[in-house]
Amino acid sequence: MPRGPYDTYLYIDNFMFGRQVEKQQIMNVLLQENIPPFTPTVLPIISTNRVGKKTLVAHVCNNDRVKSHFPFILRLKGESIQKTEHGAFIPTGRTLVVVEFTSDIDDVSWQKFYSTTRRMGKGSKIIIISRIESVSRLGTIRPMHLNSLSLEEYSYLFKVLAFGSTNPDDHPRLSLVASELAVLMGGSLVVANVCADIFRKNQNLQFWQHILNKYRNFLADNLSVFCEHPKLLIERDRPVDIAKLVSSTSAPLRLMPPHCEDDDSTRDLPKVRYGDLIAGSVVPPKEKFELVGWESRIPPYKKYVNVAMFSGEVNVSEHVVSPCKKRIRFS
């Protein structure tokens, strides 16, 4: 990857950044022979929420070598394994099966499913995706644990997305703001994309500093109330208070669990984009509403949606209130 963000923005914006090593490791497993030949290899991929498990697997499945190697690629939900008669949809040719588990599965149900997959063609494989560590026991080989990007990788990616086609070397003060915000965000890919989209549309130092101050206050508030970083709260499906990201209210504004991907929301609620809320271009509804965090531009094209609601008396102002200047130092 060239070290020139302003030259690579359009490339990265529709491309999976990093993970080349992990991608190659998965492909090596998929393209090698099974031992024994007609017993499908099972590779568990385990990580916390919103680290990029499904994006990584989607890119592997879209690889030309993988697609030509597997005539059939099935994507299943773990819940369907326990409810469906498996033989009806298991192909007899070489097949790649991708199963996503959001909850654990009992060993009897898994063995029933796994026994049907032995009807698949020689060289068939199974990939398990989950954030539940106990699911790794279902693997026939060592599981892959997907970690968050390093701070260096995360900061670089955030700057690439935030500056767009602009060279950050030409704007050192903006670059410093972006670097500090990258540290505070704690590695969240959703928040990085939301904030980068805001910054890319308005490359004004005062505006960037204003968003940075908001995020400092938001982080300090959650550390004070919940004693944990918001990213960790989201990973554990705990409420997060986003009131400090909204200058127009002083009432607690909770981002409610579950914090998961929502591809086709059917809730009849007002919808607000997270970026518009942070930028201060919209006023949040006083009733419960749907907060659209980020829509991925790359496979598997996930939409991240949460329900948000006020807790306590709501006093929403149409005017932007200057954020407090309290600084939080992090080691």
C-alpha positions in Angstrom: 0.0 0.0 0.0 1.6 3.3 -1.0 2.1 5.8 1.8 0.2 8.6 -0.1 -3.4 9.0 1.3 -4.3 11.6 -1.3 -3.4 9.3 -4.1 -5.1 6.2 -2.6 -8.4 7.5 -1.2 -10.7 6.4 -4.0 -8.9 3.0 -4.0 -9.3 2.4 -0.2 -12.8 3.8 0.0 -14.1 0.8 -1.9 -11.5 -1.7 -0.8 -10.8 -3.7 2.3 -7.9 -1.9 4.0 -5.4 -4.2 5.7 -6.1 -7.9 6.5 -4.0 -9.1 3.5 -2.2 -11.6 5.8 -5.4 -12.9 7.2 -7.0 -13.1 3.8 -4.1 -15.1 2.5 -4.3 -17.5 5.5 -7.9 -18.2 4.8 -7.3 -18.7 1.1 -4.5 -21.2 1.9 -7.0 -23.2 4.1 -9.7 -23.1 1.4 -7.5 -24.1 -1.5 -5.5 -27.0 0.1 -6.7 -30.6 0.2 -8.8 -31.9 3.1 -7.4 -34.6 5.4 -9.3 -37.0 5.2 -10.4 -36.1 1.7 -14.2 -36.2 2.1 -14.4 -34.7 5.5 -14.9 -30.9 5.2 -12.4 -28.7 7.0 -14.0 -26.3 9.5 -12.3 -23.0 10.1 -13.7 -20.8 12.9 -13.0 -17.0 12.6 -13.6 -15.4 16.0 -13.5 -11.7 17.0 -15.5 -9.0 18.8 -18.3 -7.0 17.1 -17.5 -4.7 14.1 -13.9 -5.8 13.5 -14.5 -6.9 10.0 -15.1 -10.7 10.1 -17.9 -10.7 7.5 -16.1 -8.2 5.3 -13.0 -10.3 5.3 -14.8 -13.5 4.4 -16.8 -11.7 1.7 -13.6 -10.6 0.1 -12.2 -14.1 0.2 -15.4 -15.5 -1.3 -15.3 -12.9 -4.1 -11.7 -13.8 -5.0 -11.5 -15.3 -8.5 -9.4 -18.3 -7.4 -11.9 -19.1 -4.6 -15.0 -18.8 -6.9 -13.5 -21.0 -9.5 -12.5 -23.6 -6.9 -15.9 -23.8 -5.3 -18.9 -24.1 -7.7 -21.2 -23.6 -4.8 -20.9 -21.0 -2.0 -23.6 -21.2 0.7 -24.2 -18.6 3.4 -26.2 -19.7 6.4 -27.3 -18.4 9.8 -26.4 -20.5 12.8 -30.0 -20.5 14.0 -31.2 -22.1 10.7 -29.0 -25.1 11.3 -31.1 -26.2 14.3 -34.5 -25.6 12.5 -34.0 -26.8 8.9 -33.8 -30.2 7.3 -30.2 -29.8 6.0 -30.1 -32.5 3.2 -32.6 -30.5 1.1 -30.1 -27.6 0.4 -26.7 -29.2 0.6 -25.1 -29.5 -2.9 -23.3 -32.6 -4.0 -20.5 -30.7 -5.6 -17.5 -29.0 -4.0 -19.0 -26.4 -1.7 -17.9 -23.6 0.6 -20.3 -23.1 3.4 -20.1 -19.9 5.5 -22.1 -20.1 8.8 -22.6 -17.1 11.1 -23.3 -17.8 14.7 -24.8 -15.0 16.9 -25.4 -17.5 19.7 -23.9 -20.9 20.7 -25.1 -24.2 19.3 -25.4 -27.5 21.1 -23.1 -30.3 20.0 -25.9 -32.6 18.9 -27.4 -30.1 16.4 -23.9 -29.3 15.0 -23.0 -33.0 14.5 -26.3 -33.6 12.7 -25.5 -30.7 10.4 -21.9 -31.6 9.9 -22.8 -35.2 9.0 -24.9 -33.9 6.1 -22.1 -31.7 4.8 -20.0 -34.9 4.2 -22.2 -35.5 1.2 -20.6 -32.4 -0.4 -17.9 -32.9 -3.0 -14.3 -33.6 -2.3 -12.4 -30.5 -1.1 -15.5 -28.8 0.5 -14.9 -26.4 3.3 -16.8 -24.7 6.1 -16.1 -21.2 7.6 -17.6 -20.3 10.9 -18.0 -16.6 11.8 -18.8 -15.6 15.4 -17.8 -13.4 18.3 -18.5 -16.3 20.7 -15.3 -18.0 21.8 -16.9 -21.3 22.6 -18.0 -21.8 19.0 -14.3 -22.3 18.1 -14.6 -25.9 19.5 -16.5 -26.8 16.3 -13.4 -26.3 14.2 -11.3 -29.1 12.8 -8.3 -26.8 12.6 -6.9 -24.0 14.8 -9.3 -21.0 14.9 -8.4 -17.6 13.5 -8.8 -14.7 16.0 -9.3 -11.4 14.2 -8.0 -8.4 16.2 -8.6 -4.7 15.8 -6.3 -2.8 13.5 -3.2 -1.4 15.2 -3.2 2.3 16.1 -0.8 3.0 13.3 -3.0 1.2 10.7 -6.2 2.7 12.2 -4.9 6.3 12.2 -3.6 5.9 8.7 -6.9 4.6 7.4 -8.8 7.4 9.2 -6.7 10.1 7.6 -7.0 8.5 4.2 -10.8 8.6 4.5 -11.0 12.0 6.3 -8.8 13.9 3.9 -10.1 12.3 0.7 -8.1 13.6 -2.3 -6.4 16.3 -0.1 -2.8 15.8 1.0 -2.7 15.8 4.8 1.0 17.1 4.7 -0.4 20.3 3.3 -2.6 20.7 6.4 -0.5 19.8 9.5 -2.9 21.3 12.0 -5.8 19.3 10.6 -3.6 16.2 10.6 -2.9 16.7 14.3 -6.6 16.8 15.1 -7.2 13.7 13.0 -4.4 11.9 14.9 -5.8 12.8 18.3 -9.3 11.8 17.3 -8.0 8.4 16.0 -6.6 7.7 19.5 -9.8 8.6 21.2 -12.0 6.5 18.9 -10.4 3.3 20.2 -10.3 1.5 16.8 -14.0 1.6 16.0 -14.4 1.2 12.2 -18.0 2.5 12.2 -17.1 5.7 14.1 -14.0 6.2 11.9 -16.1 6.1 8.8 -18.8 8.4 10.2 -16.3 11.0 11.4 -14.3 10.8 8.2 -17.3 11.4 6.1 -18.1 14.6 8.2 -14.5 15.8 7.9 -14.2 15.2 4.2 -17.2 17.4 3.6 -15.9 20.3 5.7 -12.1 20.6 5.9 -12.2 23.6 8.2 -9.9 23.6 11.3 -12.4 25.2 13.6 -15.1 22.6 12.6 -12.6 19.7 13.1 -11.6 21.0 16.5 -15.3 21.3 17.5 -16.0 17.7 16.6 -12.8 16.6 18.5 -14.0 18.5 21.6 -17.4 16.9 21.3 -15.8 13.5 21.2 -13.6 14.2 24.2 -16.7 15.1 26.2 -18.6 12.1 24.9 -15.8 9.8 25.9 -15.3 11.4 29.3 -19.1 11.2 30.0 -19.2 7.5 29.3 -16.1 6.8 31.3 -17.6 8.6 34.2 -21.0 6.9 34.0 -20.2 3.4 32.8 -16.4 3.3 33.6 -15.7 1.9 30.1 -14.8 3.1 26.6 -17.9 3.4 24.4 -16.4 0.9 21.9 -16.2 -1.7 24.7 -19.7 -1.0 25.8 -21.0 -1.5 22.2 -19.0 -4.8 22.0 -20.7 -6.0 25.2 -24.2 -4.8 24.0 -24.4 -2.2 26.7 -26.2 1.2 26.4 -24.0 4.1 25.3 -24.7 7.8 26.1 -24.3 9.9 23.0 -25.7 13.1 24.4 -22.3 14.9 24.4 -22.1 14.3 20.6 -25.3 16.3 20.3 -24.8 20.0 21.3 -28.5 20.7 21.4 -29.5 18.6 24.4 -28.4 18.1 28.0 -30.6 15.0 28.6 -29.0 11.6 28.5 -29.4 10.2 25.0 -28.9 6.4 25.0 -27.8 4.4 22.0 -29.6 1.1 22.9 -28.5 -2.5 22.4 -28.4 -4.7 20.5 -25.5 -3.1 18.6 -25.6 -5.2 15.4 -25.9 -4.9 11.7 -29.4 -4.3 10.4 -29.7 -4.8 6.6 -33.4 -4.2 6.3 -34.9 -2.2 9.1 -38.7 -2.5 9.4 -39.1 -0.4 12.5 -41.6 2.4 12.0 -39.4 5.1 13.7 -38.0 8.4 12.6 -34.5 8.0 11.0 -31.5 10.2 11.7 -28.0 9.7 10.2 -25.3 9.6 12.9 -23.0 11.9 10.9 -25.7 14.6 10.7 -26.3 14.3 14.4 -22.6 14.8 15.2 -22.2 17.6 12.7 -25.1 19.4 14.3 -27.1 19.7 11.0 -30.2 18.0 12.5 -32.0 18.1 15.8 -32.8 14.7 17.3 -36.5 13.7 17.6 -37.8 13.9 21.2 -39.3 10.4 20.8 -37.5 7.1 20.2 -35.7 7.1 16.8 -33.5 5.1 14.5 -29.9 6.1 14.2 -28.3 5.1 11.0 -24.6 4.8 11.7 -22.9 3.8 8.5 -23.6 1.9 5.3 -20.7 0.0 4.0 -19.7 0.5 0.4 -17.9 -2.8 0.1 -19.2 -6.4 0.5 -21.1 -7.5 2.4 -22.7 -4.0 2.3 -23.9 -3.9 5.8 -26.0 -1.1 7.3 -25.3 -0.3 11.0 -28.5 0.8 12.7 -29.4 1.4 16.3 -32.4 2.6 18.2 -31.7 5.8 20.3 -33.9 7.2 23.0 -33.8 10.0 25.6 -33.6 9.1 29.2 -35.2 11.6 31.6 -36.6 15.0 30.8 -35.9 16.1 27.2 -34.9 19.7 26.6 -33.8 20.0 23.0 -32.6 23.4 21.7 -32.4 24.5 18.1 -29.2 26.3 18.8 -25.7 24.8 18.9 -24.2 25.0 22.4 -20.4 25.3 22.7 -18.9 22.1 24.0 -17.1 22.2 27.4 -13.4 22.5 27.4 -12.5 19.8 29.8 -9.6 17.7 28.5 -9.2 14.1 29.2 -5.7 12.6 29.0 -5.2 9.0 27.9 -2.1 6.9 28.3 
